[in-house]
Amino acid sequence: MSHDALSDVLRSVRLRSAVFYYVSCGDHWAAEAPGAKEIAQAVMPGTEHVIEYHVITKGECWAAVVGEPPLKIRQGDTIMLPHGDAHVISSAAGLRAKVDISWLQEMKLNRRPFCITYQGLNGPQVMGPKGADIESADSFQTSLVCGFIGCDTRPFNPLIATLPRLLHLPASGNSAFSEQFIKLAATESARRSPGGEALLERMSEMLFVDAVRQYVDTLPESSKGWLAGLRDRCVGRALALLHERPAAQWNIDELSKQVGLSRSALHERFVEFIGLPPVQYLTNWRMQLASRLLRDTQSSVASIALEVGYDSEPSFARAFKRLVGMPPATWRRAQARKASNINSV
């Protein structure tokens, strides 16, 4: 069985979920969200990259990345903003609204889950957990469950760049997991059992993984990029080998022999899909693995260098600094300070 490179990346980039919330909408309405970079630290302090998602639990509406054509979404559909773009959700195509993020106050107060209502074009009204019940919002035509998923983009995350700006998963193509998430979100909002919030946060992370898997299944045969490369027989095999044994002393000769393709053909095909030569990809992936070890373990820089495939600490430090911009020991201290500041808030 081929090594699962997608699972490797998802584990390494620290996929994690923030608070989810409910949105109920009626009449002629529009809700406009800023780019994720503008609210990331309020939503998920210390997180490098934030992805917002919306699951339509009732009715239908329109969604669009600001400046792009709108897309109609219906009950059971899921949309995600992998690149954190500013976007609009509205009752009719082309509607815009003033950006209003007053609901961030609920997050600061740690009152979750909360509910936002849009009735007409008067802007959002926010209710705390006692008012957050999407099952009781019968007077509204449209209801959504929304949330944020965080991940690391540095030193190396090959997944995010290969996803579309607006990832749409229609209800007709939903997996059994997506369907269960929608049902559970409605049930937990009404029940509010102990642990329900944590359950839905973990399920939000799984929702993202499931969305990526569904997206891969829908990619046209002519697609390029990291996800398309996973499906390609030769490039996928090369990626699986590099992820399975990242510390091995790979070179293009050995890799081409294992894949069953000539050196030049493998190099050309790999670059066509991934945008990097195989050896450069391996270097970047080793730095991603090293960053996790630097942040999450007490291992010495020298031992981490050996673990990710470097014979000496200086050669590893040079490679790390080229990609990250600072030596590994300096980066480790910076990450520790960041974590300490977040925990002290």
C-alpha positions, 0 to 999 in steps of 0.5 A, spaced: 500 500 500 502 506 497 504 511 503 499 516 505 502 523 503 496 527 504 495 524 511 503 526 513 501 533 510 495 534 514 498 532 521 505 536 520 501 542 519 497 542 525 490 542 523 486 545 528 479 548 529 476 554 533 469 556 535 464 554 531 457 559 530 450 559 527 447 564 522 440 565 521 438 569 515 431 572 513 428 577 508 433 580 503 440 580 507 447 580 506 453 578 510 460 580 508 466 577 511 473 580 511 479 577 509 482 571 514 488 575 516 484 581 519 481 577 524 486 571 525 489 573 531 482 574 534 479 568 532 485 563 533 491 567 537 498 564 534 495 561 528 499 562 521 493 561 517 485 561 518 480 557 513 473 559 514 467 554 512 460 555 512 455 549 512 448 550 509 443 547 514 437 550 511 434 554 505 439 556 500 443 563 498 449 565 494 456 565 496 462 569 492 469 571 494 469 578 493 470 580 486 468 574 483 462 571 480 457 568 485 455 561 486 448 559 489 449 554 495 443 550 497 441 546 504 446 540 505 452 544 501 459 546 504 463 551 502 470 553 504 475 559 503 482 555 503 486 562 502 482 566 507 479 570 502 474 576 504 467 573 501 460 575 501 454 570 503 447 573 501 440 572 499 441 574 492 446 574 487 451 580 487 448 583 494 454 587 498 454 589 505 458 593 510 463 589 513 461 588 521 465 584 525 462 586 532 461 578 533 468 577 535 466 580 542 463 573 543 469 570 542 473 574 546 468 573 552 469 565 550 461 565 550 460 559 545 457 557 541 453 563 539 448 565 534 448 571 529 442 573 525 441 577 519 434 580 518 434 585 512 440 589 510 441 592 517 447 588 519 448 582 524 445 581 531 449 577 536 446 572 541 450 568 546 449 561 547 443 561 550 440 564 544 444 560 539 439 554 537 439 553 529 433 548 530 428 554 533 430 559 528 423 557 524 422 564 522 428 564 518 429 562 511 436 560 511 441 557 517 448 556 517 453 553 521 460 556 520 467 556 523 474 556 523 480 551 521 487 553 523 493 550 520 501 552 519 503 555 512 510 555 514 516 552 513 512 548 507 505 546 506 504 544 499 496 543 500 493 550 501 496 553 494 493 547 490 486 548 493 481 553 490 479 560 493 472 557 494 471 550 495 464 548 494 462 541 496 454 540 493 450 536 498 449 531 492 456 529 492 457 529 500 460 523 503 456 520 509 461 524 514 459 531 511 451 529 512 453 526 519 456 533 521 450 537 519 445 533 523 450 533 529 451 540 529 443 541 529 443 536 535 448 539 539 446 546 538 439 544 541 442 539 546 448 543 549 451 537 552 457 537 556 463 536 551 459 538 545 463 544 543 469 540 543 466 534 539 464 539 534 471 542 534 474 536 532 469 534 527 470 541 524 477 538 523 475 532 520 470 536 515 476 539 512 479 533 511 473 530 508 472 536 503 479 535 501 478 528 499 472 529 496 475 535 492 481 530 489 475 525 487 472 531 482 479 534 479 479 533 472 484 529 469 488 535 466 489 538 473 496 540 475 498 541 482 500 537 489 493 534 489 493 532 482 500 529 483 498 524 488 493 521 483 499 521 478 502 514 477 509 516 477 509 523 481 504 520 486 509 514 487 515 519 488 511 523 493 509 517 497 517 514 497 519 521 499 514 522 505 515 514 507 523 515 508 524 523 508 531 521 511 533 517 506 539 519 502 535 520 496 537 523 489 534 523 482 538 517 480 535 512 486 528 516 485 527 514 478 529 507 479 524 506 484 519 509 480 521 506 474 522 512 470 528 516 466 531 521 470 529 527 465 522 524 465 521 524 472 524 531 473 520 534 468 513 530 470 514 532 477 516 539 476 509 539 471 505 537 477 508 540 483 512 546 481 519 543 484 524 538 482 524 532 487 530 534 491 528 541 492 521 538 494 524 533 499 528 539 502 522 543 503 518 537 506 524 535 511 524 543 514 517 542 515 518 535 519 524 539 523 520 545 525 515 540 528 520 537 532 523 543 534 517 546 536 514 540 540 520 536 542 526 537 547 530 534 542 537 537 540 538 541 534 543 536 532 539 530 533 533 533 529 538 534 523 540 527 523 532 525 524 530 529 518 536 526 513 542 531 515 549 528 516 551 534 520 548 540 524 551 546 520 548 543 513 541 542 516 542 549 519 544 552 513 538 549 509 533 551 515 535 558 514 534 558 507 527 556 507 525 559 514 529 565 514 533 564 521 537 558 524 533 553 527 535 554 534 533 562 534 526 559 530 525 554 536 526 560 541 521 565 537 516 559 537 516 558 545 515 565 546 509 566 542 506 560 545 508 563 552 504 569 550 498 566 547 498 562 554 498 568 558 492 571 555 
